[in-house]
Structures are given as structure tokens and as C-alpha cells.
């Protein structure tokens, strides 16, 4: 038995099939390979080596705040070129809508500390009170295959009530029946929405 090796590539992105045939008489007749599981398959995709370096893995903000989450991807021969790496897609997966779903991230630029990486970002918020989780993933073939972030656990988002300092609001002036000076009903309203009413007398 003789082993024969053939080399193909580089190939455009995509999926391909192949089979082989052999001739014992210099190509006059051929014998095709008997493959029990059908043709062989070749898949060409960008070799993503790293998904990580996520900025803001733990976020705490109020309901009026927004946070920008950034993540980096490294694909040799693709992201180490200037500009957006060809066929790279980034997604943030989170449960901020009530169930896990993807949100597309946007290309932000070449990573500042590592120009071999591309950086993607997404702005989230405002959100209802609660705690949420998220992670990111990247594709090197326009979404056909994905590589998830290499992080020990999901990122976390915590939405807390906005803390407001107490303020004083004059509701209305009232006339004192004992002395001829105006009185005022003053309301002190704290961040917990509770009111304290005080009557003050004076000009």
C-alpha cells in the first residue's frame, strides 16, 4: 500500500468537499475512493486565537447611567493589520432583555496596548433595577463559527437606585392668625421619597 499526500490552500472562506481517485495505468482508467461517510470536508475560517481583555467586567451604575463594554479579538494575519479585520464579527451576549440574547458589537479600533488585536465596543443602558450577566464571542467567518471569551466567569452588571441628596421645597405661604408675619409650610424630601413637613414663621 502506498500513502499519497496532497496539499491545498490557502482557500477563501467557506466549506468545501473532496474525494480522491487513483489510476494504475497512467490515467487510462481510474478507481474512486470508497468513503463510508461520504466526501471529505474542508472548512476555511479565520483562526481566532484570543477573545478577551474585556473592559468593565463588573459594572455598577444607576438607572440613568450608561456603560461602554469593550473586548478584544486576536486572529493572526487578520487583526494584526491596520483597520478592521476582514470577516470578524463581535457580539455581546447578555440577559439584560430578560433572556439571553446577542447584541452586535461595533469595531472600535486597533487595541491601544496591543496593536495585533482589534477592539470592539457596545454601549448599554439605561436599564431597570436588577443584576445581569454578560459575555462576548467573536466569529472569523462572518458568523458561521464562533469563539467565546476566555474568562473565568461571566461579567456582571448591577443597576442600583440613583441616590439624590435631600432638597427643600417651599409648598405655599400661609397667614399666621397670632402674629402678623407670613408662615411657610416647608417640605424636606429625601431620596427615599419620604416627606417631612415643617411650618416656619418669618419674613
C-alpha positions in Angstrom: 0.0 0.0 0.0 1.3 3.4 -0.9 0.4 6.6 1.0 -0.1 9.8 -1.0 -0.3 13.3 0.4 -1.7 16.3 -1.3 -1.7 19.9 -0.1 -4.4 22.5 -0.9 -4.9 26.1 0.1 -4.9 28.8 1.1 -8.7 28.9 0.4 -11.3 31.6 0.5 -13.7 31.5 3.5 -16.2 28.7 3.1 -16.9 24.9 3.3 -15.7 22.5 0.7 -15.9 18.8 -0.1 -13.4 16.4 -1.7 -12.7 12.9 -2.7 -9.8 11.1 -4.4 -9.2 8.7 -7.2 -6.2 6.6 -8.4 -5.0 5.2 -11.6 -2.8 2.2 -12.2 -2.3 2.7 -15.9 -1.1 6.2 -16.2 -4.5 7.7 -16.2 -6.4 5.5 -18.7 -8.7 4.1 -16.0 -9.5 5.3 -12.5 -10.7 3.9 -9.3 -12.6 6.3 -6.9 -12.2 6.1 -3.2 -14.8 4.2 -1.3 -15.7 6.5 1.6 -18.2 5.1 4.1 -19.3 8.6 5.4 -19.4 10.5 2.1 -16.9 13.0 0.8 -14.3 14.6 2.9 -14.9 18.1 4.1 -12.7 21.2 4.4 -13.8 24.3 6.3 -11.8 27.6 5.8 -12.1 30.2 8.5 -10.1 32.9 10.2 -8.0 31.3 13.1 -9.2 33.3 16.1 -6.7 32.7 18.9 -7.9 35.1 21.6 -11.2 36.6 22.7 -10.9 38.5 26.0 -9.3 41.6 27.5 -12.8 42.7 28.4 -13.1 46.2 29.9 -15.7 46.6 32.7 -16.2 43.0 33.8 -18.1 44.3 36.8 -20.4 47.3 36.5 -22.5 49.2 39.0 -24.5 52.2 37.8 -27.8 53.9 38.4 -30.8 53.8 36.1 -29.8 56.9 34.2 -26.3 55.7 33.5 -24.7 54.0 30.5 -21.6 51.8 30.4 -19.4 51.0 27.4 -18.2 47.4 27.3 -15.1 46.7 25.2 -13.5 43.4 24.2 -10.5 42.4 22.1 -10.0 39.7 19.5 -6.8 38.4 18.0 -6.7 36.5 14.7 -3.1 36.1 13.3 -2.8 37.5 9.8 -6.1 39.4 10.1 -6.4 41.6 13.2 -2.7 42.5 13.2 -3.3 44.6 10.0 -4.4 48.2 10.2 -8.1 48.7 10.4 -11.0 46.2 11.0 -10.1 42.6 10.4 -11.9 41.1 7.5 -14.9 38.9 8.2 -14.6 39.5 12.0 -17.9 39.9 13.9 -18.2 40.6 17.7 -21.3 40.0 19.8 -22.2 40.7 23.5 -24.4 38.0 24.9 -26.4 39.0 28.0 -29.7 38.6 29.8 -30.5 42.4 30.0 -33.7 41.9 28.0 -35.0 39.2 30.3 -33.5 36.2 28.5 -30.1 35.5 26.9 -29.7 37.1 23.5 -27.0 38.6 21.4 -26.2 42.3 20.7 -23.8 43.2 17.9 -20.7 45.0 18.9 -19.1 47.7 16.8 -15.5 47.9 15.7 -13.7 50.5 17.9 -10.2 50.4 16.5 -6.9 48.7 16.9 -6.2 48.0 20.5 -4.1 50.7 22.1 -1.8 48.4 24.2 -1.7 45.6 21.7 -1.9 46.6 18.0 -2.2 43.0 17.0 -5.7 42.9 18.5 -8.9 44.5 17.2 -11.1 46.2 19.8 -14.9 46.2 19.7 -17.4 48.1 21.9 -21.0 48.4 22.8 -22.9 50.9 24.9 -25.6 49.6 27.2 -28.2 51.3 29.4 -30.3 52.7 30.9 -31.7 49.6 32.4 -34.2 48.7 35.1 -33.1 47.8 38.6 -31.6 44.4 38.9 -28.5 42.3 38.3 -27.5 41.0 34.9 -24.7 38.9 33.3 -22.9 39.1 30.0 -20.1 37.6 28.0 -18.7 38.1 24.5 -17.9 36.0 21.4 -16.3 36.6 18.1 -16.5 35.0 14.6 -13.8 34.9 12.0 -16.1 33.8 9.2 -19.0 36.3 9.3 -20.9 34.3 11.9 -20.6 30.7 10.7 -18.4 29.7 13.7 -17.8 31.4 17.0 -15.2 31.5 19.7 -16.3 32.5 23.2 -14.4 34.8 25.6 -11.7 33.2 27.6 -12.8 34.5 31.0 -13.3 32.5 34.3 -16.9 33.7 34.7 -19.5 36.0 33.1 -19.3 39.7 33.5 -21.8 41.3 35.9 -24.0 44.4 35.7 -25.7 45.8 38.8 -28.3 48.5 38.5 -29.0 50.5 41.7 -31.3 53.3 42.5 -29.9 56.8 41.9 -29.0 58.4 45.2 -30.2 62.0 45.3 -29.4 64.5 48.1 -32.3 65.8 50.2 -33.8 69.1 49.0 -36.1 71.7 50.4 -39.1 72.9 48.6 -41.5 75.7 49.7 -45.0 74.4 49.1 -47.1 77.5 49.9 -47.2 80.6 52.2 -49.9 80.7 54.9 -51.1 83.6 57.1 -50.5 83.4 60.8 -53.5 84.3 62.9 -51.4 85.1 66.0 -48.8 87.5 64.7 -48.8 89.5 61.6 -46.0 87.7 59.8 -46.1 85.1 57.0 -45.6 81.5 57.7 -44.4 78.8 55.3 -45.0 75.1 55.1 -41.7 73.6 54.1 -41.3 70.1 52.7 -38.0 68.3 53.0 -37.9 65.5 50.6 -35.2 62.8 50.7 -34.0 60.3 48.2 -36.3 57.6 49.7 -39.3 59.8 48.6 -40.4 60.3 52.2 -41.5 63.9 53.1 -41.1 65.8 56.3 -43.3 68.8 56.7 -42.2 71.8 58.8 -44.1 75.1 59.4 -41.7 78.1 59.7 -42.6 81.7 60.6 -40.7 84.7 59.5 -40.4 87.3 56.8 
